[in-house]
Amino acid sequence: MKILLVYPYFLDNRINEEDVSAVPMGLYYVGATLRAQGYSTEILNGYDMGRAPHLIQRVINEKRPDVVGFSILNANRWGGIDIARIVKKINPKTVVVFGGVGATFLWEHFLTHFPQVDYVVRGEGENSFLELIQFLEKGEERQPEEICGIAFRRSGKPYRTEERQPIENLDSLPMPADYFLFQHLSLTRGCPADCTFCGSPAIWKHRVRFHSTDYFVSQITRLYEKGITFFFVSDDTFTLKREKVIDICRTIIERRVYITWSAISRVDCIDAEMLAWMRKAGCTQISYGVESGSRKIRTLFRKRISEEAIFRAFDLTVRFGIMARAYFIYGAPGESDETIAQSLAMIRRIRPLSAIFYMLDLFPGTALYEEFKKRTGTDDDMWLKRVEDILYFETDESLGKETVLAFGRRLRKSYFAMLPEFACQLELEDDPALYPMHADFLSRLALTFSHGDYANIQEIEDPLSTAVTLFERSLGFHPDHRAFWGLGLVYQQMRRFDESVEILTRGIRHHPDSTDLHLTLAHSLIGLRRYGKARQYLEAFPEHPRALELLVRCCRLMGDREVETKWSHRLINIQRKTKGNYG
């Protein structure tokens, strides 16, 4: 039996594609469970296939799966329905199964209105999906009613079986890293919080289960050995168990797994010792849900965190050279100019180095959604509209669209105007053991201002000056390679070629084998018309396409046509070989 697991596309394009491009971790666990039992299973990341139905048809025609399982969030449910229709058109006998958080809360809706959906897996999916596959393969041995945690049509009407009990020992699950490549990891399942905008309380019932340290770090190690060096730890709250987090960090260090990673935490679940270990083990960013500077709105969200905990978390995180990112939600019940001002005051106090501002959505499974249904008398049939979500302000007459959009613009514009000040006023822990990591942190942050996310944001005044300050401060802690290279590039952009040459020359003394430093230095020497010296550096890299491009340019500026022709031919040959290897 051939099984294809699909992460379907969304209706709306995203400004930041990475927000939706990662396959949910649960799909890899389901895939690993099936493969461990000998089933031919593949995963299709179709997040970007919304404008290309012909590609979907081609994949289905090529794979010819017997079963297609979909990972459904509320926002990609129409992508799943569209692809399911294509699947059934190609082969009506192919079994379509919906799973994931969106399917769990809308199982009856899907089975009522969409005949393309044959089964729904509700909640934790590994064992339910496996047993469903075994039933489909050998149907005469059991009835689908005996499989816990699924739903289907019985006598033409939606029917759900008993709830499946949570997997007690998460380490009993096959390790997805044995079968797939990915960057998102999970240590836990569940969250003890009760936020009204989140579906986690309804899915996990406030219970949290943990993998062991060995399972979690072994998964990282196997992916690291396959070439993955950056990870997103996607738990609702990675830091719930302090000693486990420290043990994980110690183990990463002991096993010499040289990675960087980001995590999500609550502001009341961190301390200085834990942060120090996380930084030493490669953590570069922690995201915290602040949600609002208004205590009234945080209370409405059941976000039970104090202002003191918020202040402490952001101050401590940055002190250890970890980027502190803040999540804010706007457009909530009771949102006003005053509550937005309170959020901006909070931002100025906590000085986040990254901030994400979300407009409040209503999603099935959340307390806010249930309150909305009671208030309006509506039901799940509202999702028959071809929309991704319902914005709260659309259901509240006291909040107009233009008002809420203006709130968002005010938050973003004010935040970015403050950001250079935040970056230049960082206070870092004075611990020599952390100096190399401080240098790494500052050079990473500097690069976001010179070449990354912050380089072209209109509200950020003179980002290059901020980058210079951060690169120079980085080098004050440690001769960081990225800081030398980035500062050399910035000086080039500012046409300060003498300073670029000086800093890159210093960098090469510390990092003599760096191709980036040598090529950037040669570029700056060309800017100073010191062509002969530039040529000496470049001729040391006769196989590097960028070095050859600069050599051709250098020889042309020197008027040496014969040598220019020689390097031009070499460049063309290398480009042809590269195209042959990857084309």
C-alpha positions in Angstrom: 0.0 0.0 0.0 1.4 3.4 -1.0 0.7 6.4 1.2 1.2 10.1 0.4 1.1 12.6 3.2 0.4 16.2 2.1 0.9 19.6 3.7 -1.5 21.6 1.5 -1.3 25.2 0.4 -2.9 28.3 1.9 -5.3 30.7 0.1 -3.4 33.9 1.0 0.2 34.8 0.2 2.5 35.6 3.1 5.0 38.5 3.3 7.3 36.0 5.1 7.1 32.7 3.4 8.8 30.9 6.2 5.7 31.5 8.3 3.9 28.7 6.4 6.6 26.8 4.5 7.6 24.2 7.2 5.8 20.9 7.3 4.1 20.4 10.7 6.2 18.1 12.9 3.2 15.8 13.4 3.3 14.7 9.8 6.8 13.5 10.1 5.9 11.5 13.2 3.0 9.9 11.3 5.3 9.2 8.3 7.9 7.6 10.5 5.3 5.4 12.3 4.1 4.1 8.9 7.6 3.6 7.5 8.6 1.7 10.7 5.8 -0.7 9.9 7.0 -1.2 6.4 4.6 1.0 4.5 5.7 3.0 1.5 5.2 6.6 2.7 6.2 9.9 1.2 5.6 13.5 2.3 4.7 16.3 -0.1 5.2 19.8 1.1 2.6 21.5 -1.1 2.5 24.9 0.7 3.5 26.7 -2.5 1.4 24.8 -5.0 -1.7 26.9 -4.8 -1.1 28.5 -8.2 0.1 25.3 -9.8 -2.7 22.6 -9.9 -0.9 21.0 -12.8 2.0 20.1 -10.6 -0.3 18.5 -8.1 -1.9 16.5 -10.8 1.5 15.4 -12.0 2.6 14.3 -8.5 -0.6 12.3 -8.0 -0.3 10.7 -11.4 3.3 9.8 -10.8 2.9 8.5 -7.2 -0.4 6.8 -7.7 -1.0 6.6 -3.9 -3.6 4.3 -2.4 -4.2 6.7 0.5 -3.6 10.4 0.7 -3.4 12.0 4.2 -3.6 15.7 4.7 -2.2 17.9 7.6 -5.0 20.4 8.0 -4.7 23.7 9.8 -7.7 26.0 9.6 -5.9 28.3 7.2 -5.0 25.6 4.6 -8.2 23.6 4.7 -9.3 24.8 1.3 -5.9 23.8 -0.1 -6.6 20.3 1.3 -10.1 20.2 -0.2 -8.8 21.4 -3.6 -6.1 18.7 -3.7 -8.5 16.0 -2.4 -10.8 16.8 -5.4 -7.9 16.4 -7.7 -7.0 13.1 -6.1 -10.6 11.8 -6.4 -10.8 13.0 -10.0 -7.6 11.0 -10.9 -8.7 7.9 -9.0 -12.0 7.8 -7.2 -10.8 4.7 -5.2 -8.0 6.6 -3.5 -8.8 7.0 0.2 -8.6 10.6 1.5 -7.8 11.2 5.2 -7.8 14.6 6.9 -5.9 15.1 10.1 -4.3 17.8 12.2 -5.7 20.5 14.4 -8.1 21.9 11.8 -9.6 18.5 11.0 -9.8 17.7 14.7 -12.1 20.6 15.5 -14.1 20.6 12.2 -14.4 16.8 11.6 -18.2 16.9 11.4 -18.1 19.9 9.1 -15.7 18.1 6.6 -17.7 14.9 6.6 -21.0 16.7 6.2 -20.0 19.0 3.3 -17.1 17.4 1.4 -17.6 14.0 0.0 -14.0 13.9 -1.1 -13.0 13.3 2.6 -13.4 9.7 3.5 -11.9 9.7 7.1 -10.8 12.2 9.7 -8.1 11.5 12.3 -8.8 13.4 15.4 -6.1 14.5 17.8 -2.8 12.7 18.2 -2.5 10.9 14.9 0.3 8.3 14.8 -1.5 5.2 16.1 -5.0 6.2 14.8 -3.6 6.6 11.3 -1.6 3.4 11.5 -4.6 1.4 12.6 -6.7 3.0 9.9 -4.2 2.0 7.2 -4.1 -1.6 8.6 -7.9 -1.7 8.5 -7.9 -0.4 4.9 -5.4 -3.0 4.0 -7.2 -5.9 5.7 -10.7 -4.6 6.3 -12.3 -7.9 7.0 -10.4 -8.4 10.2 -12.0 -5.4 12.2 -14.5 -2.7 11.9 -13.6 1.0 11.7 -15.8 1.7 14.8 -13.1 -0.2 16.7 -10.4 2.4 15.8 -10.2 5.1 18.5 -9.6 8.7 17.4 -11.1 8.7 14.0 -14.4 9.8 12.3 -16.1 8.7 9.1 -19.6 8.4 7.6 -21.9 5.7 8.9 -25.2 5.3 7.1 -24.4 8.5 5.3 -24.0 10.6 8.5 -20.8 11.8 10.3 -19.8 9.5 13.1 -16.8 9.6 15.5 -15.3 6.8 17.4 -14.1 6.9 21.0 -11.3 9.3 22.0 -7.9 7.8 21.8 -5.8 8.0 24.9 -2.6 10.0 24.7 0.6 8.2 24.0 2.2 7.8 27.5 5.7 7.3 26.4 6.6 9.6 23.6 10.0 7.9 23.2 8.1 4.8 22.0 7.5 6.6 18.7 9.8 5.9 15.8 12.3 8.7 15.3 11.4 10.8 12.3 15.1 11.7 11.8 15.7 8.1 10.7 13.5 8.7 7.7 13.2 12.4 6.9 15.1 15.7 6.9 13.6 18.7 8.7 14.5 21.6 11.0 11.5 21.8 13.3 11.8 19.8 16.6 9.5 19.2 19.5 10.5 18.1 23.0 6.9 18.2 24.4 3.3 17.8 23.5 0.9 20.1 25.3 0.8 23.3 27.2 -0.4 24.0 30.8 -1.7 27.5 29.8 -5.3 28.5 29.0 -4.9 31.3 26.4 -8.3 32.1 24.9 -6.9 32.6 21.3 -5.1 29.2 21.2 -6.5 25.7 20.4 -3.9 23.9 22.6 -6.1 23.7 25.7 -8.8 21.9 23.8 -6.3 19.6 22.0 -4.1 18.7 24.9 -6.4 19.3 27.9 -3.6 21.3 29.7 -1.4 18.1 30.0 2.2 18.1 29.0 4.2 15.1 28.0 8.0 15.0 27.4 10.5 13.2 25.3 13.6 12.1 27.2 16.8 14.0 26.9 18.4 11.2 25.0 15.6 10.9 22.4 15.5 14.6 21.8 19.3 15.1 21.5 19.7 11.9 19.4 17.2 13.3 16.9 19.2 16.5 16.7 22.4 14.5 16.3 21.1 12.4 13.5 19.9 15.4 11.6 23.2 17.2 12.3 25.1 14.3 10.8 23.0 14.7 7.7 24.0 18.4 7.4 21.3 20.3 9.3 22.9 22.9 11.6 20.0 25.2 12.5 16.8 24.1 14.2 13.5 25.6 15.3 12.3 24.1 18.6 8.6 24.5 18.2 7.2 23.5 21.6 4.5 25.9 23.0 6.9 26.2 26.0 10.3 24.5 25.6 11.5 25.6 29.1 8.8 24.1 31.3 11.2 21.7 33.1 14.3 23.7 34.1 16.5 20.7 34.9 15.6 18.9 31.6 16.5 22.0 29.6 19.9 22.2 31.3 20.4 18.5 30.8 19.6 18.8 27.1 22.1 21.7 26.7 24.8 19.8 28.6 24.3 16.8 26.4 24.4 18.8 23.1 27.7 20.3 24.3 29.1 16.9 25.4 28.3 15.3 22.1 30.0 18.1 20.2 26.9 18.9 18.2 27.7 22.4 16.8 24.3 23.8 16.0 22.3 27.0 16.4 18.6 27.0 17.3 15.6 29.0 18.4 12.9 28.2 20.9 9.6 29.5 22.4 9.1 30.1 26.1 6.9 31.8 28.6 8.3 34.8 30.4 7.8 33.1 33.8 9.7 29.9 32.8 13.3 31.1 32.5 16.2 32.0 34.8 19.8 33.1 34.4 21.4 29.6 34.7 19.1 28.1 32.2 19.7 30.9 29.7 23.5 30.6 30.1 23.3 26.9 29.3 21.0 27.5 26.4 23.3 30.0 24.9 26.4 27.7 25.3 24.4 25.0 23.5 23.7 27.2 20.5 20.4 29.0 21.3 20.3 32.3 19.4 16.7 33.4 19.8 13.8 32.9 22.2 10.2 34.0 21.4 7.9 35.2 24.2 4.1 35.7 24.0 3.6 39.2 25.5 0.4 39.7 23.5 -0.4 43.2 24.8 0.9 46.0 27.1 -2.6 46.3 28.5 -3.2 44.2 31.6 -7.0 44.3 30.8 -6.4 42.6 27.4 -3.9 40.1 28.8 -6.5 39.2 31.4 -9.1 38.7 28.6 -6.7 36.4 26.8 -6.1 34.6 30.2 -2.4 35.4 29.7 -1.5 35.0 33.3 1.9 36.7 33.3 2.9 39.8 35.4 4.7 42.9 34.0 7.6 42.1 36.3 8.0 38.6 34.7 7.9 40.2 31.3 10.6 42.8 32.1 12.8 40.2 33.8 12.6 37.7 30.9 13.6 40.2 28.2 16.4 41.8 30.3 17.9 38.4 31.2 17.6 36.9 27.7 19.5 39.7 26.0 22.1 39.7 28.7 23.1 36.2 27.7 23.4 37.1 24.0 20.1 35.6 22.9 17.8 37.6 20.7 14.5 38.2 22.6 11.5 38.2 20.2 8.1 39.5 21.3 4.7 38.4 20.0 1.9 41.0 20.2 -1.7 40.6 19.2 -3.8 43.6 18.3 -7.5 44.1 17.4 -8.7 42.4 20.6 -12.0 43.1 22.4 -11.7 46.5 24.0 -8.6 47.6 21.9 -8.3 51.3 21.8 -5.7 54.1 21.3 -5.0 53.8 25.0 -4.3 50.0 24.9 -2.1 50.5 21.9 -0.2 53.2 23.7 0.3 50.7 26.6 1.7 48.1 24.2 4.1 50.7 22.8 5.1 51.6 26.4 5.7 47.9 27.0 7.9 47.7 23.9 10.0 50.6 25.0 10.5 49.0 28.4 11.4 45.5 27.2 13.4 46.5 24.1 12.7 43.4 22.0 15.2 42.9 19.1 12.5 41.3 17.0 8.7 41.7 17.3 5.8 40.1 15.5 2.4 41.8 15.4 -0.6 39.6 14.7 -4.2 40.7 14.1 -6.5 38.7 16.4 -8.0 35.7 14.6 -10.9 33.4 15.6 -10.1 29.8 15.1 -12.1 26.6 15.8 -11.2 25.0 19.1 -10.4 28.3 20.9 -12.3 29.8 23.8 -12.8 33.1 21.8 -14.3 31.1 18.9 -16.8 29.3 21.2 -17.7 32.7 22.8 -18.3 34.1 19.3 -20.6 31.3 18.3 -22.7 31.7 21.5 -22.8 35.5 21.0 -23.9 35.4 17.4 -25.8 32.1 17.1 -23.6 31.0 14.2 -22.1 27.5 13.7 -19.2 25.8 11.9 -20.9 26.2 8.5 -19.4 29.7 8.4 -16.2 27.9 7.1 -18.0 27.1 3.9 -16.8 30.5 2.8 -13.6 30.3 0.9 -11.6 32.2 3.6 -8.6 31.3 5.7 -9.9 32.8 9.0 -12.2 35.2 10.6 -10.7 38.4 12.1 -12.1 39.3 15.5 -12.9 42.9 14.4 -15.2 41.6 11.8 -17.5 40.3 14.6 -17.3 43.3 16.8 -19.2 46.5 15.8 -17.0 48.6 18.2 -14.0 47.9 16.1 -13.8 49.0 12.4 -11.4 47.6 9.8 -9.6 50.9 9.2 -9.2 51.5 13.0 -7.6 48.1 13.5 -5.4 48.4 10.4 -4.3 51.8 11.8 -3.4 50.1 15.1 -1.2 47.7 13.3 0.6 50.4 11.3 1.1 52.4 14.5 2.7 49.5 16.3 5.0 48.5 13.5 6.1 52.0 12.6 6.8 53.0 16.2 8.6 49.7 16.9 11.0 50.0 13.9 11.7 53.6 14.7 12.8 52.5 18.2 14.8 49.4 17.1 18.2 51.0 16.4 18.2 52.5 19.9 17.3 49.1 21.4 20.2 47.5 19.4 22.8 50.0 20.4 21.8 50.0 24.2 22.3 46.2 24.7 23.6 45.2 28.1 25.5 41.9 28.0 26.7 39.7 30.8 30.3 40.4 31.7 31.5 36.8 31.6 34.7 36.0 29.6 33.4 32.5 28.9 30.5 34.2 27.0 32.6 36.7 25.0 32.9 34.6 21.8 29.1 34.1 22.0 28.5 37.8 22.6 30.5 38.5 19.5 28.6 36.0 17.5 25.3 37.5 18.7 26.2 41.1 17.9 27.5 40.2 14.4 24.4 38.3 13.6 22.3 41.2 14.8 24.4 43.7 12.8 24.0 41.7 9.6 20.2 42.1 9.9 20.7 45.8 9.7 23.3 45.8 6.9 22.0 43.0 4.7 19.0 41.3 6.3 15.4 41.9 7.4 16.0 45.4 8.8 18.2 46.8 5.9 15.3 48.1 3.8 12.6 49.0 6.4 11.7 52.7 5.8 11.1 53.4 9.5 14.6 52.4 10.5 16.8 55.4 10.1 20.4 54.8 8.8 20.6 51.1 9.4 24.2 51.0 8.2 25.3 53.1 11.1 23.6 50.7 13.5 25.3 47.8 11.8 28.7 49.5 12.1 28.2 50.1 15.8 27.2 46.4 16.4 30.0 45.0 14.2 32.6 47.1 16.1 31.2 46.1 19.4 31.3 42.5 18.4 35.0 42.7 17.6 35.5 44.3 21.1 34.5 40.9 22.5 36.2 38.5 20.1 37.7 38.4 16.6 34.5 37.1 15.1 34.7 36.2 11.4 31.3 37.5 10.6 32.0 40.8 12.2 35.2 41.3 10.1 33.4 40.3 6.9 30.2 42.3 7.6 32.1 45.4 8.6 34.2 45.2 5.5 31.1 44.9 3.4 29.4 47.8 5.1 32.4 50.1 4.6 32.3 49.1 0.9 28.6 50.1 0.7 29.6 53.4 2.3 32.5 53.7 -0.1 34.9 53.9 2.8 37.4 51.6 1.0 40.4 52.4 3.1 38.6 51.4 6.2 37.3 48.3 4.5 40.8 47.2 3.5 42.1 47.8 7.0 39.4 45.8 8.8 39.5 42.9 6.3 43.3 42.7 6.5 42.9 42.4 10.3 40.3 39.7 9.8 42.5 37.7 7.5 45.2 37.7 10.2 42.7 35.9 12.5 41.0 33.8 9.7 43.7 33.2 7.1 41.7 30.5 5.2 38.5 32.6 4.8 37.5 32.9 1.1 34.9 35.5 2.0 37.4 37.8 3.6 39.9 37.5 0.8 37.4 38.2 -2.0 35.8 41.1 -0.1 39.3 42.6 0.4 40.0 42.3 -3.3 36.8 44.0 -4.1 37.7 46.9 -1.8 41.2 47.1 -3.4 39.6 47.4 -6.8 37.5 50.3 -5.4 40.8 52.0 -4.5 42.2 51.2 -8.0 44.9 49.0 -6.5 44.3 46.5 -9.2 47.7 44.7 -9.0 47.2 44.0 -5.3 43.6 42.8 -5.8 44.8 40.5 -8.6 47.3 38.9 -6.2 44.5 38.0 -3.8 42.1 36.8 -6.5 44.6 34.5 -8.3 44.8 32.4 -5.1 41.2 31.2 -5.9 41.3 30.0 -9.6 38.3 27.7 -9.1 36.0 30.2 -7.4 33.4 31.8 -9.8 33.2 35.0 -7.9 37.0 35.4 -7.7 37.1 34.8 -11.5 34.5 37.4 -12.1 36.5 39.9 -10.1 39.7 38.9 -11.9 38.1 39.5 -15.3 37.0 42.9 -14.1 40.4 43.7 -12.6 42.3 42.8 -15.8 39.9 44.8 -17.9 40.4 47.9 -15.7 44.2 47.3 -15.9 43.9 47.1 -19.7 45.5 43.6 -19.8 43.3 42.0 -22.5 45.3 38.8 -22.9 45.0 37.8 -19.2 41.4 39.0 -19.2 40.6 36.6 -22.0 42.4 33.8 -20.2 40.3 34.3 -17.0 37.1 34.8 -19.0 37.5 31.4 -20.7 38.2 29.8 -17.3 35.1 31.4 -15.8 32.9 30.2 -18.7 34.2 26.6 -18.4 33.5 26.6 -14.6 30.0 28.0 -15.2 29.3 25.3 -17.8 30.4 22.6 -15.4 28.3 24.0 -12.6 25.2 24.2 -14.8 25.9 20.6 -15.9 26.1 19.4 -12.3 22.9 21.2 -11.1 20.9 21.8 -14.3 
